[in-house]
């Protein structure tokens, strides 16, 4: 029995889209070839059959191909090629995959979920990220702007202050909205600029406005309510809101943070980071990807349960003391420890979808358009968080700026007040500018 024509078509289509080791496929090559032939026919060049082989050869030579060592062998000097081969040989043992089931890197994971900034852009950004003074740096996402965009990199700053404050927000490298440091650039290959640390006042103000970014960190933020800072501060505040709300990890991969008994002792957030050398520990946590299609299998990385409280914080507030120095119990929001489960949200905020024959799981945030997480459970749990958007939340209806406060009413003297006594309390101030002007004339 012959196969249906539709099956043959799908098989041929899959063959065209099959990627080779260098990341290219036959479909892309044929598409570029046809476009080149059409362009040459408009310019009245020789027939397409005559130039077909030349066009195919030229496209192969000019197409960007991402190689593991990063530099095409044809364009390097002999000595550089030798040094490069030595380097590849030294790092080859580190690049071996622990399992052949899933060997996609971060860029390919996101591409399967429908998010991609381009292979060439990813390659260039990866080289620039290595130059930053940061540890555990990664491409956080892309904020779209009116004039230019922001490529955002997240990492742990190498220089962290030793002046520890349990409740302070301006201490980088510790638990809270300033746990991570951020750098931005306007395009692949551009120079990165470090963003300032965020304050609770800036976070609260950023939640009340909805404004497109321009791409200029020094641009003023003209809006109402007034924002305390420029575009760099607004960008950092929105990044904090997005990170706290959209950074998730598989449940059970990270350990619970252990708070020291001494309240003045330093709290190290790195206790939530699993030991990267403990490969066996990761393999023991393996779970079927289909079983991870449940909100209970995912947790928020930051404290606060996926949101910043009414004080613009995701950490505890400093205690309020009375005259005797005793703490006063106020009605502050309940503090939520890190690694709160997504199933604890009052209203579900994440949409889950199994992709790639149920070998990958895609999670998209419903309140922050552009926030996506991709992960799998085998051979060990892994998750990638990424954001591409305009940097503000979804609004159920058209955005209306808050009204300006009413003008203050003019003071009216009470009816029962004595006019003489009232006028006696008024003080007339001389016009110093006028007096000075008269003295100058004299």
PAMI-903877 format. One record per residue (C-alpha): x, y, z; residue in three letters; residue number from 0. Coordinates in nm, 2 decimals. Layout:
BEGIN
{{X,Y,Z},'ala',NUM}
...
This chain:
BEGIN
{{0.00,0.00,0.00},'unk',0}
{{0.15,0.33,-0.11},'unk',1}
{{0.18,0.62,0.14},'unk',2}
{{-0.05,0.92,0.11},'unk',3}
{{0.09,1.21,-0.08},'unk',4}
{{0.06,1.43,0.24},'unk',5}
{{0.30,1.20,0.42},'unk',6}
{{0.55,1.22,0.14},'unk',7}
{{0.52,1.60,0.14},'unk',8}
{{0.58,1.62,0.52},'unk',9}
{{0.88,1.39,0.49},'unk',10}
{{1.03,1.60,0.22},'unk',11}
{{0.97,1.92,0.41},'unk',12}
{{1.13,1.78,0.72},'unk',13}
{{1.43,1.68,0.51},'unk',14}
{{1.47,2.04,0.39},'unk',15}
{{1.45,2.18,0.74},'unk',16}
{{1.70,1.94,0.89},'unk',17}
{{1.99,2.14,1.03},'unk',18}
{{2.35,2.03,0.97},'unk',19}
{{2.62,2.06,1.23},'unk',20}
{{2.70,2.41,1.13},'unk',21}
{{2.34,2.53,1.20},'unk',22}
{{2.23,2.57,0.83},'unk',23}
{{1.97,2.38,0.64},'unk',24}
{{1.88,2.32,0.28},'unk',25}
{{1.55,2.51,0.29},'unk',26}
{{1.73,2.84,0.39},'unk',27}
{{1.99,2.79,0.12},'unk',28}
{{1.73,2.72,-0.15},'unk',29}
{{1.53,3.03,-0.04},'unk',30}
{{1.83,3.26,-0.07},'unk',31}
{{1.93,3.11,-0.40},'unk',32}
{{1.58,3.17,-0.55},'unk',33}
{{1.58,3.53,-0.42},'unk',34}
{{1.92,3.59,-0.58},'unk',35}
{{1.80,3.44,-0.91},'unk',36}
{{1.49,3.67,-0.91},'unk',37}
{{1.71,3.97,-0.83},'unk',38}
{{1.95,3.89,-1.12},'unk',39}
{{1.67,3.84,-1.36},'unk',40}
{{1.54,4.19,-1.29},'unk',41}
{{1.89,4.33,-1.36},'unk',42}
{{1.90,4.14,-1.69},'unk',43}
{{2.19,3.93,-1.61},'unk',44}
{{2.26,3.59,-1.78},'unk',45}
{{2.00,3.31,-1.75},'unk',46}
{{1.95,3.15,-1.41},'unk',47}
{{2.08,2.81,-1.52},'unk',48}
{{2.41,2.97,-1.62},'unk',49}
{{2.46,3.14,-1.28},'unk',50}
{{2.31,2.87,-1.05},'unk',51}
{{2.64,2.71,-0.95},'unk',52}
{{2.81,3.05,-0.90},'unk',53}
{{2.52,3.18,-0.69},'unk',54}
{{2.52,2.86,-0.47},'unk',55}
{{2.90,2.89,-0.41},'unk',56}
{{2.88,3.26,-0.33},'unk',57}
{{2.60,3.21,-0.08},'unk',58}
{{2.79,2.93,0.10},'unk',59}
{{3.10,3.16,0.13},'unk',60}
{{2.90,3.46,0.26},'unk',61}
{{2.66,3.28,0.50},'unk',62}
{{2.75,3.32,0.87},'unk',63}
{{2.82,2.98,1.03},'unk',64}
{{2.86,2.95,1.40},'unk',65}
{{3.15,2.72,1.49},'unk',66}
{{3.25,2.60,1.83},'unk',67}
{{3.59,2.77,1.82},'unk',68}
{{3.43,3.09,1.70},'unk',69}
{{3.68,3.18,1.42},'unk',70}
{{3.66,3.03,1.06},'unk',71}
{{3.97,2.83,0.98},'unk',72}
{{4.00,2.99,0.63},'unk',73}
{{4.04,3.34,0.77},'unk',74}
{{4.32,3.28,1.03},'unk',75}
{{4.69,3.27,1.01},'unk',76}
{{4.86,2.94,1.04},'unk',77}
{{4.99,3.01,1.39},'unk',78}
{{4.65,3.13,1.51},'unk',79}
{{4.50,2.81,1.37},'unk',80}
{{4.75,2.60,1.56},'unk',81}
{{4.68,2.78,1.89},'unk',82}
{{4.31,2.75,1.82},'unk',83}
{{4.33,2.37,1.77},'unk',84}
{{4.52,2.34,2.10},'unk',85}
{{4.25,2.54,2.28},'unk',86}
{{3.97,2.32,2.13},'unk',87}
{{4.16,2.01,2.24},'unk',88}
{{4.20,2.14,2.60},'unk',89}
{{3.83,2.22,2.64},'unk',90}
{{3.69,1.92,2.45},'unk',91}
{{3.65,1.70,2.76},'unk',92}
{{3.44,1.98,2.92},'unk',93}
{{3.20,1.98,2.63},'unk',94}
{{3.09,1.62,2.64},'unk',95}
{{2.72,1.57,2.68},'unk',96}
{{2.60,1.37,2.98},'unk',97}
{{2.32,1.22,2.77},'unk',98}
{{2.23,1.21,2.40},'unk',99}
{{1.86,1.26,2.46},'unk',100}
{{1.88,1.64,2.47},'unk',101}
{{2.19,1.83,2.38},'unk',102}
{{2.05,2.17,2.28},'unk',103}
{{2.22,2.48,2.42},'unk',104}
{{2.04,2.78,2.56},'unk',105}
{{1.98,2.95,2.23},'unk',106}
{{1.83,2.64,2.08},'unk',107}
{{1.61,2.58,2.38},'unk',108}
{{1.46,2.93,2.34},'unk',109}
{{1.43,2.89,1.96},'unk',110}
{{1.21,2.58,2.01},'unk',111}
{{0.98,2.80,2.23},'unk',112}
{{0.96,3.06,1.95},'unk',113}
{{1.21,3.31,2.10},'unk',114}
{{1.53,3.40,1.90},'unk',115}
{{1.75,3.71,1.86},'unk',116}
{{1.95,3.55,1.58},'unk',117}
{{2.25,3.31,1.58},'unk',118}
{{2.49,3.58,1.47},'unk',119}
{{2.37,3.82,1.74},'unk',120}
{{2.39,3.55,2.00},'unk',121}
{{2.74,3.46,1.91},'unk',122}
{{2.86,3.83,1.92},'unk',123}
{{2.69,3.90,2.25},'unk',124}
{{2.84,3.58,2.40},'unk',125}
{{3.19,3.71,2.32},'unk',126}
{{3.11,4.05,2.47},'unk',127}
{{2.96,3.90,2.79},'unk',128}
{{3.29,3.73,2.86},'unk',129}
{{3.45,4.07,2.89},'unk',130}
{{3.22,4.19,3.17},'unk',131}
{{3.34,4.21,3.53},'unk',132}
{{3.08,3.95,3.64},'unk',133}
{{3.05,3.59,3.74},'unk',134}
{{2.77,3.36,3.62},'unk',135}
{{2.67,3.61,3.36},'unk',136}
{{2.39,3.53,3.12},'unk',137}
{{2.18,3.71,2.86},'unk',138}
{{1.88,3.82,3.06},'unk',139}
{{1.67,3.94,2.76},'unk',140}
{{1.59,4.23,2.53},'unk',141}
{{1.39,4.55,2.61},'unk',142}
{{1.25,4.70,2.30},'unk',143}
{{1.27,5.08,2.26},'unk',144}
{{1.15,5.35,2.02},'unk',145}
{{1.49,5.46,1.90},'unk',146}
{{1.71,5.16,1.99},'unk',147}
{{1.67,4.85,2.20},'unk',148}
{{1.85,4.73,2.52},'unk',149}
{{2.03,4.39,2.54},'unk',150}
{{2.03,4.31,2.91},'unk',151}
{{2.30,4.09,3.08},'unk',152}
{{2.25,3.96,3.43},'unk',153}
{{2.53,3.84,3.66},'unk',154}
{{2.70,3.85,4.00},'unk',155}
{{2.93,4.15,4.04},'unk',156}
{{3.28,4.05,4.12},'unk',157}
{{3.32,4.35,4.36},'unk',158}
{{3.06,4.32,4.64},'unk',159}
{{3.06,4.55,4.94},'unk',160}
{{3.14,4.39,5.27},'unk',161}
{{2.92,4.64,5.46},'unk',162}
{{2.62,4.40,5.51},'unk',163}
{{2.28,4.52,5.60},'unk',164}
{{2.01,4.26,5.64},'unk',165}
{{1.73,4.50,5.54},'unk',166}
{{1.91,4.73,5.30},'unk',167}
{{1.83,4.73,4.93},'unk',168}
{{2.14,4.91,4.82},'unk',169}
{{2.37,4.62,4.89},'unk',170}
{{2.45,4.43,4.57},'unk',171}
{{2.50,4.06,4.58},'unk',172}
{{2.26,3.98,4.86},'unk',173}
{{1.90,3.86,4.88},'unk',174}
{{1.64,4.10,4.73},'unk',175}
{{1.58,4.32,4.43},'unk',176}
{{1.96,4.40,4.41},'unk',177}
{{2.06,4.03,4.43},'unk',178}
{{2.20,4.05,4.07},'unk',179}
{{2.38,4.32,3.88},'unk',180}
{{2.29,4.42,3.52},'unk',181}
{{2.46,4.56,3.22},'unk',182}
{{2.30,4.68,2.89},'unk',183}
{{2.40,4.77,2.54},'unk',184}
{{2.21,4.90,2.24},'unk',185}
{{2.33,4.62,2.00},'unk',186}
{{2.55,4.32,1.96},'unk',187}
{{2.91,4.43,1.97},'unk',188}
{{2.83,4.76,2.15},'unk',189}
{{2.98,4.87,2.48},'unk',190}
{{2.80,4.75,2.79},'unk',191}
{{2.70,5.00,3.06},'unk',192}
{{2.63,4.90,3.42},'unk',193}
{{2.29,4.99,3.55},'unk',194}
{{2.26,5.16,3.90},'unk',195}
{{2.11,4.97,4.19},'unk',196}
{{1.74,5.01,4.24},'unk',197}
{{1.55,5.16,4.54},'unk',198}
{{1.21,5.09,4.67},'unk',199}
{{1.09,5.44,4.58},'unk',200}
{{1.18,5.38,4.22},'unk',201}
{{1.01,5.04,4.21},'unk',202}
{{0.69,5.18,4.35},'unk',203}
{{0.69,5.47,4.10},'unk',204}
{{0.77,5.24,3.81},'unk',205}
{{0.46,5.03,3.90},'unk',206}
{{0.23,5.34,3.85},'unk',207}
{{0.36,5.45,3.50},'unk',208}
{{0.36,5.29,3.16},'unk',209}
{{0.62,5.44,2.93},'unk',210}
{{0.82,5.32,2.63},'unk',211}
{{1.20,5.32,2.65},'unk',212}
{{1.39,5.54,2.41},'unk',213}
{{1.73,5.36,2.41},'unk',214}
{{1.91,5.64,2.58},'unk',215}
{{2.01,5.57,2.95},'unk',216}
{{2.05,5.94,3.02},'unk',217}
{{1.71,6.04,2.88},'unk',218}
{{1.48,6.21,3.14},'unk',219}
{{1.16,6.04,3.24},'unk',220}
{{0.89,6.30,3.19},'unk',221}
{{0.57,6.14,3.33},'unk',222}
{{0.31,6.16,3.61},'unk',223}
{{0.34,6.04,3.88},'unk',224}
{{0.69,6.18,3.89},'unk',225}
{{0.96,5.91,3.86},'unk',226}
{{1.27,5.97,4.08},'unk',227}
{{1.55,5.92,3.82},'unk',228}
{{1.63,5.90,3.45},'unk',229}
{{1.57,5.62,3.20},'unk',230}
{{1.86,5.41,3.35},'unk',231}
{{1.68,5.40,3.68},'unk',232}
{{1.35,5.32,3.53},'unk',233}
{{1.50,5.04,3.32},'unk',234}
{{1.66,4.90,3.63},'unk',235}
{{1.33,4.92,3.83},'unk',236}
{{1.14,4.74,3.56},'unk',237}
{{1.41,4.47,3.53},'unk',238}
{{1.37,4.41,3.91},'unk',239}
{{0.99,4.37,3.87},'unk',240}
{{1.03,4.13,3.58},'unk',241}
{{1.30,3.93,3.75},'unk',242}
{{1.11,3.88,4.07},'unk',243}
{{0.79,3.79,3.88},'unk',244}
{{0.93,3.58,3.60},'unk',245}
{{1.24,3.40,3.73},'unk',246}
{{1.14,3.04,3.80},'unk',247}
{{1.32,2.71,3.86},'unk',248}
{{1.22,2.34,3.88},'unk',249}
{{1.11,2.25,4.23},'unk',250}
{{1.36,2.06,4.43},'unk',251}
{{1.67,2.16,4.23},'unk',252}
{{1.77,2.44,4.46},'unk',253}
{{1.80,2.40,4.84},'unk',254}
{{1.61,2.61,5.09},'unk',255}
{{1.81,2.91,5.22},'unk',256}
{{1.93,2.86,5.57},'unk',257}
{{1.91,3.17,5.78},'unk',258}
{{2.17,3.21,6.05},'unk',259}
{{2.05,3.24,6.41},'unk',260}
{{2.23,3.56,6.46},'unk',261}
{{2.03,3.83,6.29},'unk',262}
{{2.34,4.04,6.23},'unk',263}
{{2.52,3.76,6.06},'unk',264}
{{2.57,3.77,5.68},'unk',265}
{{2.32,3.59,5.47},'unk',266}
{{2.47,3.43,5.16},'unk',267}
{{2.21,3.38,4.88},'unk',268}
{{2.45,3.15,4.70},'unk',269}
{{2.33,2.88,4.93},'unk',270}
{{2.03,2.84,4.69},'unk',271}
{{2.27,2.76,4.40},'unk',272}
{{2.33,2.39,4.36},'unk',273}
{{2.69,2.28,4.33},'unk',274}
{{2.77,2.26,3.96},'unk',275}
{{3.03,1.99,4.01},'unk',276}
{{2.77,1.76,4.17},'unk',277}
{{2.66,1.60,3.84},'unk',278}
{{2.53,1.29,4.02},'unk',279}
{{2.31,1.50,4.24},'unk',280}
{{2.15,1.66,3.94},'unk',281}
{{2.10,1.32,3.77},'unk',282}
{{1.93,1.19,4.08},'unk',283}
{{1.67,1.47,4.05},'unk',284}
{{1.58,1.37,3.69},'unk',285}
{{1.20,1.36,3.62},'unk',286}
{{1.00,1.30,3.31},'unk',287}
{{0.93,1.63,3.13},'unk',288}
{{0.56,1.54,3.10},'unk',289}
{{0.55,1.53,3.48},'unk',290}
{{0.68,1.88,3.50},'unk',291}
{{0.37,2.02,3.31},'unk',292}
{{0.23,2.11,3.65},'unk',293}
{{0.26,2.44,3.84},'unk',294}
{{0.35,2.25,4.15},'unk',295}
{{0.67,2.14,3.99},'unk',296}
{{0.80,2.50,3.95},'unk',297}
{{0.90,2.76,4.21},'unk',298}
{{0.99,3.13,4.21},'unk',299}
{{1.36,3.19,4.26},'unk',300}
{{1.33,3.52,4.44},'unk',301}
{{1.15,3.57,4.77},'unk',302}
{{0.81,3.74,4.76},'unk',303}
{{0.62,3.47,4.58},'unk',304}
{{0.65,3.63,4.24},'unk',305}
{{0.57,3.99,4.33},'unk',306}
{{0.71,4.29,4.51},'unk',307}
{{0.51,4.41,4.81},'unk',308}
{{0.35,4.74,4.87},'unk',309}
{{0.68,4.88,5.00},'unk',310}
{{0.86,4.79,4.68},'unk',311}
{{1.05,4.51,4.83},'unk',312}
{{1.07,4.13,4.82},'unk',313}
{{1.26,4.11,5.15},'unk',314}
{{1.16,4.18,5.51},'unk',315}
{{1.11,4.53,5.63},'unk',316}
{{1.32,4.67,5.91},'unk',317}
{{1.14,4.63,6.25},'unk',318}
{{0.96,4.94,6.38},'unk',319}
{{1.07,5.02,6.74},'unk',320}
{{0.88,5.20,7.01},'unk',321}
{{1.03,5.45,7.26},'unk',322}
{{1.17,5.16,7.47},'unk',323}
{{1.34,5.00,7.17},'unk',324}
{{1.09,4.71,7.15},'unk',325}
{{0.96,4.61,6.80},'unk',326}
{{0.61,4.71,6.71},'unk',327}
{{0.39,4.47,6.53},'unk',328}
{{0.24,4.65,6.23},'unk',329}
{{0.03,4.53,5.94},'unk',330}
{{0.30,4.49,5.69},'unk',331}
{{0.26,4.23,5.42},'unk',332}
{{0.35,3.87,5.50},'unk',333}
{{0.71,3.80,5.40},'unk',334}
{{0.73,3.50,5.16},'unk',335}
{{1.04,3.29,5.16},'unk',336}
{{1.23,3.21,4.84},'unk',337}
{{1.13,2.91,4.62},'unk',338}
{{0.75,2.95,4.67},'unk',339}
{{0.56,2.72,4.44},'unk',340}
{{0.37,2.86,4.13},'unk',341}
{{0.06,2.67,4.24},'unk',342}
{{0.04,2.90,4.54},'unk',343}
{{-0.07,3.20,4.32},'unk',344}
{{-0.42,3.32,4.39},'unk',345}
{{-0.47,3.35,4.01},'unk',346}
{{-0.27,3.13,3.78},'unk',347}
{{-0.02,3.35,3.59},'unk',348}
{{0.16,3.09,3.38},'unk',349}
{{0.06,2.90,3.07},'unk',350}
{{0.23,2.56,3.02},'unk',351}
{{0.28,2.38,2.69},'unk',352}
{{0.47,2.07,2.60},'unk',353}
{{0.67,2.10,2.28},'unk',354}
{{0.92,1.90,2.08},'unk',355}
{{0.74,1.57,2.11},'unk',356}
{{0.69,1.64,2.49},'unk',357}
{{1.06,1.66,2.55},'unk',358}
{{1.05,2.03,2.63},'unk',359}
{{0.82,2.24,2.84},'unk',360}
{{0.74,2.60,2.76},'unk',361}
{{0.60,2.84,3.03},'unk',362}
{{0.48,3.19,2.93},'unk',363}
{{0.38,3.46,3.18},'unk',364}
{{0.04,3.60,3.12},'unk',365}
{{0.09,3.93,3.29},'unk',366}
{{0.43,4.01,3.15},'unk',367}
{{0.41,3.96,2.77},'unk',368}
{{0.74,3.84,2.64},'unk',369}
{{0.85,3.65,2.96},'unk',370}
{{0.92,3.28,2.87},'unk',371}
{{1.08,2.99,3.04},'unk',372}
{{1.19,2.67,2.87},'unk',373}
{{1.30,2.35,3.05},'unk',374}
{{1.31,1.98,3.06},'unk',375}
{{1.34,1.71,3.32},'unk',376}
{{1.58,1.45,3.16},'unk',377}
{{1.87,1.37,3.19},'unk',378}
{{1.85,1.63,3.47},'unk',379}
{{1.62,1.93,3.54},'unk',380}
{{1.72,2.24,3.35},'unk',381}
{{1.54,2.57,3.29},'unk',382}
{{1.62,2.89,3.09},'unk',383}
{{1.44,3.22,3.17},'unk',384}
{{1.43,3.49,2.90},'unk',385}
{{1.24,3.81,2.83},'unk',386}
{{1.17,4.00,2.51},'unk',387}
{{0.92,4.29,2.54},'unk',388}
{{0.86,4.66,2.60},'unk',389}
{{0.92,4.64,2.98},'unk',390}
{{0.57,4.68,3.12},'unk',391}
{{0.28,4.46,3.23},'unk',392}
{{-0.03,4.37,3.03},'unk',393}
{{-0.33,4.59,3.10},'unk',394}
{{-0.68,4.45,3.07},'unk',395}
{{-0.80,4.77,2.90},'unk',396}
{{-0.65,5.09,2.76},'unk',397}
{{-0.41,5.26,2.99},'unk',398}
{{-0.53,5.58,3.16},'unk',399}
{{-0.27,5.78,3.35},'unk',400}
{{-0.37,5.86,3.71},'unk',401}
{{-0.54,6.20,3.77},'unk',402}
{{-0.34,6.49,3.90},'unk',403}
{{-0.43,6.59,4.26},'unk',404}
{{-0.69,6.86,4.30},'unk',405}
{{-0.56,7.22,4.34},'unk',406}
{{-0.55,7.35,4.69},'unk',407}
{{-0.83,7.57,4.79},'unk',408}
{{-0.76,7.94,4.87},'unk',409}
{{-0.75,8.01,5.24},'unk',410}
{{-1.07,8.17,5.38},'unk',411}
{{-1.06,8.35,5.72},'unk',412}
{{-1.31,8.19,5.97},'unk',413}
{{-1.63,8.38,6.03},'unk',414}
{{-1.58,8.40,6.41},'unk',415}
{{-1.22,8.53,6.38},'unk',416}
{{-1.15,8.89,6.50},'unk',417}
{{-1.03,9.09,6.20},'unk',418}
{{-0.80,9.31,6.41},'unk',419}
{{-0.63,9.01,6.58},'unk',420}
{{-0.61,8.83,6.25},'unk',421}
{{-0.44,9.12,6.07},'unk',422}
{{-0.20,9.17,6.36},'unk',423}
{{-0.06,8.82,6.30},'unk',424}
{{0.03,8.90,5.94},'unk',425}
{{0.38,9.01,5.87},'unk',426}
{{0.47,9.22,5.56},'unk',427}
{{0.80,9.14,5.41},'unk',428}
{{0.98,9.41,5.22},'unk',429}
{{1.05,9.36,4.85},'unk',430}
{{1.43,9.32,4.87},'unk',431}
{{1.47,9.31,4.50},'unk',432}
{{1.29,9.65,4.46},'unk',433}
{{1.49,9.80,4.74},'unk',434}
{{1.82,9.68,4.59},'unk',435}
{{1.72,9.82,4.26},'unk',436}
{{1.65,10.16,4.41},'unk',437}
{{1.98,10.16,4.60},'unk',438}
{{2.16,10.08,4.28},'unk',439}
{{1.99,10.37,4.10},'unk',440}
{{2.09,10.61,4.38},'unk',441}
